[in-house]
Amino acid sequence: MSTSKKAARLLGRRNGPNRAGGMTVLVAGGAGFIGSHLCDRLVQRGHRVICVDNLYTGRLDNVRPLLNHPDFVFIEHDVRDRLVVAEPVERVYNLACAASPRHYQNDPIGTMNTCVVGAHNLLELAREKSARILQASTSEVYGDPEQHPQREDYVGHVNPIGPRACYDEGKRAAETLFFDYHRLYGLPIKVARIFNTYGPRMLENDGRVVSNFIVQALRNEPITIYGDGSQTRSFCYVDDLLFGLELLMESPLTVTGPCNLGNPQEVTICDIARLILAQTESASTLDFRPLPIDDPKRRRPVIDRALELLGWRPRAPLDAGLRATIGYFAMKLSAPEDGMRAAAKDTRDRPPRCTPRLAAATTSDSLVH
């Protein structure tokens, strides 16, 4: 069977419909960069979506177009606290955790608890509801890898006491919990190891490579490059990643993962900086600074498992994805200064809340699928 037919067959499967072929899907971290795009797609596919987010790095603006849709509910809640949902739930996506070093290192204990306690609470919810649950894990479980490229059977080269460990080890522990729930209770689980992903709705102040470079280029500020710029990353456009997550969730129950989802095309940090400078026609210069502790030197996924089991591979060209992302940031940076300050405030730490808000649907421009 061709990979495209395999992908179509997986997304055509609808186990546990609630009505008109749709399901109730809970997305933890649903107001974030990836989570909000996922909520859009799920609503467009005819599902009822419960979006849960504590708005630490998520933004209500990301899901605002969905807030009046009858099949969308927003709940402001921290997954470190037990979550009670009265209605049936067929699918749970766990994307709840700050994913950029700048944000997850700001509250390392909170990050670890979000990864571990949050995963435990959502696993308990999935067990109570007899729902499938997908863990959005990360390529950071491989640490600063000694194996290149990285396959799912590589156990990693990690520093459990370093400044990045709150996230790296938290995600590794979450994977452990998922597989223990699967072994002990037969819970249907899916584990996706997500590599560098970019696209519209990234935070302009998250400190990640693509967002940093684009914002600095649009402002004609020096482009900050840590190290000599020869370290590599593999950049996957958000639409491609979302398709992979959906395919993994709807794959046969025997497919648990972990499954790498990322772009196997390797790009140096200097090359991505120069590409962004060319697309923005920026006058920015390159500013080289010391490499942070435990920052990985190379990162590239082996995606044979995703190709074979899901029929998935990324399709969006890097230059096209960057153009879409640059357009998004150009629009955001042209917003009034007061609006920018309010948006930045959304990313500061705040006490958890549990006040539900009914939330409405939009269509997002897609490069692929």
N, C-alpha and C positions, 0 to 999 in steps of 0.2 A: 504494500500500500504506500502511495506517495506521502511525503510529509505533510503536504497541504490537505490531503484527504483525511489523514490521521487527525490533524488539528481540528478540522471541521466536525469529524465524528465525535471528538471529545467534548467540544462545546455544544454539540447537539444533544448530549446526554443530560437529562434533567432528573436526577434522583430526588425524591421527596418534594414534589411540587406543592405549593400552598394554594395557588389558584391560577388559572389561565396559563399554566406551564411555568409560573414564576415561583421563586423561593423567598424566604425571609433570610437575609444575609446580614450578619453583624460585622462591621469593620471597625476594629479598635485602632486608633490613630487615624481615623477617617478624615480629619480636617487637615492632615499634613500634605506634603508635596505628592507623594505616591498615593496615599490613602484617598485624597479628594478626587483624583483622577479615577481611581477604582470605583468610588461611589458613583461618579458620573456614568461610567460604563455599565455598572450593574443596574442602575435605574433605567438606563436606555434599553437594557436587555429584558425589561419587564419584571425585575425583582423588587421586592420590598427591602429597603436598606435601613438598618439601624446604625448610625454613625456615632461612635463613642470617642471622645477626645477631651483631654484636660486643658488644651490650648496652651501648652507650654511652648512648643514650637509649631503646632498647628495653628491655622488661622480660620476664623469664622468666615472671612471673605472668600476662602477657597470653596466653601459649600453654600455660600449665600444664595446663588441661583437655584439651589435645590430646596430651600427652606419652606416653600409653599407647596411642594409636590406632595400629593396624597400618599405616595409610597416611599417617603423619606422622613426619617425621624432623627433629630440630633439630640444627643445626651452629653452634657458636659460632665465628665466623670474621670477620675484617675483609676487606672486598672490595678494600682496597688491596693485599692479597696475592693472588697467583694462587690460584684455586679449582679443585680437581680433584674431579670427580664421576664415579664409575665407571659409573653406570647411565645409560640413555638419558634425555634430557630433551626434552620437546616445547614447553614454554613457560617463559620467564624474565620475571619482573617485577622491575625495578630500582627499589626504593623505599629504597635504602640511602643515607641522609644525614640528619643532624639538620636539622630544618626550622624551628626557632624561632630568632630572632636571639640570644636568651640563650645557647643551646647552640652554634650554629654559629660565633658570634663568640668563644666561649671557646677555640677551637682553629682559627683561620682557615686555617692552612696544611693542617691535617688535613682541614678541610672541603673545600678546593679539591681536594686529592688524592682524597678520597672521591668527589667528583663526577666528576673526570676520569679518574684512574687506575682507580677502581672501575668506572666505565662501560666503560673499555677492557677490563678483565679479564672483565667479564660479556659483552661483545660477542664476545670471543674464545671464551668458553665456548659461547655461542649458535651461533657459526660452527662450532665443533667438533662440536656436537650437531645441527646443522641445525635449530635451534629458532627459533621466533618470540621476539622480545624486545620488551618494552615499557619505555620510559623514563618514570618519574614525574617530569616536569619541573614547572614552577611558573609562576604568574603573575608572579613576581618577575623573569622575563626581560624584562618590559615596563618595569621600573624604576619611576620616578615619572612616569607616562605623561602625555604631552602630547595624546594621542588618547584620547577617552572616548566610549563604552565601548571596550574593547580587543578588536580582531579579530586573528585569527591572522596576518594579513599585516602587522601593525604591528611594526616592527623595534625599537621601544623607545626609552626615554630613560634611559640608564643612566650610572652613575658607576663606571668600572673601577678607581678607586683609593680608593673609600670603604670604610667599615667593614663594609658589607653585601656588598661585591663578591665576597668569598670564596664566598658562596653564589650570588648572582645571576649572576656571570660563570662560576662553576663549572657551573651548570646550563645556561647558554648554550653553553659549550664541550662539554658532554655531548651536547646536541642536535646540534652540529656533527659529533661523532664518529659518532653514530647514522646521520646521513644520508650521511656518507662511507662507512661500512661498507655501507650500502644501495647506493650508487652503484658502489663498487668490487667488492663481492663478491655483490651481489644478496641480501644478508641481509634477511629479512622483519622490518621494524621497525614499531613504533608509538610515537608520542610524544604524551603527554597533558600539557597544561598545566593544573595543578591550582590552583584558586583556594581561598580560605579555606574550610577544612573543619573541622567540629567534631563532637563526640560522645563517648560513653563511651570510656575508656582514654586520653584525653589526659593528659599529665603535669600534675600540679597546680603544678609549679614551672617551666613552660616559658616563661612570660612572654607568651603569646599572649592576644589580647583575650578570647575567651570563657572560657578556663580561668582567667585572672587575675580577671576580674570575678566569676565564680561563686565561686571560693575566697574572695575578699575579702568578698563579700556574705554567704556562709555563716558567716564568722567575724566579721561586723559590723565589718569594718575599712574604712577609706576606700577607695573605688573609684578606682584610679589611671588618669587619663585624660591622655594626652600630646597637647599642643596644646589647641585650644579645643573639641574633640569634634565638629567639623563634618566632619572627614574621613570618608570612607565605606569600607565593605567589603561584600562579598557573601558570605553565609554558607551553605555547603552541608552538609547533614547527611551523615554518613559512609556511611549505607546507600545514598543516592543516588549518591555518588561511586563506591562499589564497583561498582554496577551499570554505571556508565559505563565504568569500567576494563575490566570483563569484556567488555562489548560492543565496545569498541575493539580489545581483544586478538583477539576472534573475528571481526572484520570482514574483508572481502575483502582480499587481499594488496595490492591497489592503494591501499587506504586506509592511508597511513602517518602522517597528521597533519602538523604539530602540530594538536591538537584541544583547544580550551578545554573544560574540565569544571568547572563552577561554577554558582552560583545567580545569575541576572541580576537578582534583586531587591536593590536597593541600600539599605543601612541606615547611618545615621550612627553614629558611636561613642557619642555621647550617648544615642541612641535604644536601642541594644542594652544599654547600662548600665541605663537606666530599666526596660527590659523584664525584665532579670534581677533588679533590685531588687524589682519587683512580684511576680515568681514566687517569690522566696525570702522575701518579707515581711521584708526586711533593714532594719536601722536605719542602714546605711552611708551616708556622705555622699560627694560627688564631690570628688576631689582632683586639680586640674589642674596639669600639669607641662609643661616645655618639650618640644617635638616633637624626637625623635631625628633625627640626620643621615640624609638620603636616605629618610626614611619616606614612602611614597607617600600623596598626599592623597586620591586617588580610585581605586577599584578595582571594576570591574564587567565581566564577560565578555560577549562576543557568542557565543551558543551555536548559531547557525544551522547551522554545520557538523556539530555533534553531533546536532542534530535531524534534519537531512537524511540524513546518512550512517548514523547509528546508531539513529535513532528514540528518542533519549534527551533527557530533560529532568528536572530535579529535581522531586520531588513532595512531599517532607516539609515541612509548614508549620514556620516558624521557632519558633513558640510550642511546638509539640509536640516538636520536636527539642531545644529548650532544657530542657523538662521532663525528658526522658530523661537529658540530660547533667547537669542539676542533681541528679537522683536518684543518678546514679553518684558524683558528687563528695561528696554528703552521706554516702553509705555509706563512701567512702574516708576522709573526714575524721573519721568516728566510730570508725575503727580505733584500736587501742592505739598510743600514742606510739612505742613501740619499732618497731612495724611501719611507721609512717610514716617513721621515720628510715632503716630498711632500704630502703624503696622509693626514698627520695631518693638514697640512696647509689648505686643502680643507674644514675643519670644522670651520675655523675662520670666523668672520663676514666680509662681503664684500658688496659693494654697488650692488643694483639690476641691472641686465643687461637684455636686450631684444634681444640679437643677436641669430637668429635661426641657428642651425646646423643640417644638414641632418645626420641623424644618421643611427647596423646590427645584425641576430638572433642567438641565442644560445640555446642549450638544457641544462637544469640544472638537476643534479642528484636529484631524489625525493625519500623520504622514503615511501611516501604514494601516493594514487590517480594516 
